[in-house]
Amino acid sequence: MLYPSGNAKTFDYSDTIYAAAGGTVGCLETSDLDQDGWLEVWTPNYDGSYIELFKISPIKAAELLQ
């Protein structure tokens, strides 16, 4: 997943792996399934024959390092 990390004029982005799928991941889709104002990311794993659902929500940077 790419997220903005610097100057918007130079399109500075960083990438992160939010799930180790262990297989081929197809096109991601987003929705607000439960209509709480936060997006969910649908992540299909073609090799594993399943779809994982991840919620995008606010989190403190320190929590990412734990």
Secondary structure as GFF3:
##gff-version 3
##sequence-region A 1 66
A	DSSP	beta_strand	2	4	.	.	.	ID=ss1
A	DSSP	three_ten_helix	8	10	.	.	.	ID=ss2
A	DSSP	beta_strand	13	15	.	.	.	ID=ss3
A	DSSP	beta_strand	29	31	.	.	.	ID=ss4
A	DSSP	beta_strand	40	45	.	.	.	ID=ss5
A	DSSP	beta_strand	50	55	.	.	.	ID=ss6
A	DSSP	alpha_helix	61	64	.	.	.	ID=ss7
###
